[in-house]
Amino acid sequence: MSIDKLDNKKLVAFIPGTIVDVKVKVGQQVKQGDILVILDAMKMHNRILAPINSTVKEVSVKPGDRVCKGFIMVVLE
């Protein structure tokens, strides 16, 4: 899991990679620890987890997307 240092509601890619799966949609309630996105980087599937109980405000990725380090993948409310 990687969280923007200024805002713990913006989940960013901590390494360049490819989105394997998106487990959430806009408006969905999530609990701390829920899997939001699976990011494949260096042949490893990294689970991006919800850091807090919240609602998904924005999803900026879909399966197959390539992302660079620091790309905002999910925004929580």
Phi and psi in degrees as a GROMACS rama.xvg file:
@    title "Ramachandran Plot"
@    xaxis  label "Phi"
@    yaxis  label "Psi"
@TYPE xy
-134.498  135.401  SER-2
-127.069  137.06  ILE-3
-55.3159  132.225  ASP-4
-64.4538  -26.2766  LYS-5
-90.4067  -19.8929  LEU-6
-150.665  108.866  ASP-7
-74.6024  7.35752  ASN-8
-100.882  -3.15666  LYS-9
-108.188  113.475  LYS-10
-96.4433  121.995  LEU-11
-116.337  156.628  VAL-12
-69.8961  126.191  ALA-13
-87.7375  -7.12464  PHE-14
-155.721  149.323  ILE-15
-64.138  145.545  PRO-16
-178.387  -166.891  GLY-17
-119.672  136.524  THR-18
-74.8911  122.929  ILE-19
-91.1134  -42.4652  VAL-20
-154.61  146.902  ASP-21
-117.812  118.928  VAL-22
-94.2088  -4.43999  LYS-23
-130.266  165.157  VAL-24
-135.074  163.439  LYS-25
-58.3263  134.599  VAL-26
91.8744  -10.5435  GLY-27
-74.2613  137.193  GLN-28
-79.3205  134.968  GLN-29
-127.343  152.41  VAL-30
-109.076  154.905  LYS-31
-52.8443  128.985  GLN-32
95.774  -11.2459  GLY-33
-64.5769  144.826  ASP-34
-78.5409  126.99  ILE-35
-100.696  -47.2981  LEU-36
-143.38  148.07  VAL-37
-113.085  122.298  ILE-38
-112.739  121.618  LEU-39
-90.5144  120.096  ASP-40
-141.094  126.315  ALA-41
55.5067  42.5882  MET-42
65.0949  21.1095  LYS-43
-123.442  136.748  MET-44
-89.1711  115.479  HIS-45
-102.892  125.787  ASN-46
-87.467  124.152  ARG-47
-94.981  117.276  ILE-48
-105.436  152.369  LEU-49
-69.9624  125.302  ALA-50
-80.0128  -17.8098  PRO-51
-146.028  163.629  ILE-52
-72.6242  128.593  ASN-53
-166.205  -172.068  SER-54
-120.299  139.763  THR-55
-73.0959  121.539  VAL-56
-94.3203  -37.866  LYS-57
-151.209  139.956  GLU-58
-123.711  118.629  VAL-59
-103.428  6.09664  SER-60
-133.286  162.217  VAL-61
-142.045  160.832  LYS-62
-54.0681  135.945  PRO-63
96.6697  -17.5088  GLY-64
-66.0288  139.966  ASP-65
-98.2037  135.029  ARG-66
-124.332  150.105  VAL-67
-97.5333  165.129  CYS-68
-58.3121  132.846  LYS-69
90.8492  -3.98957  GLY-70
-68.2972  131.196  PHE-71
-78.2524  116.005  ILE-72
-94.6023  -41.0625  MET-73
-140.468  139.059  VAL-74
-118.645  132.374  VAL-75
-104.434  155.909  LEU-76
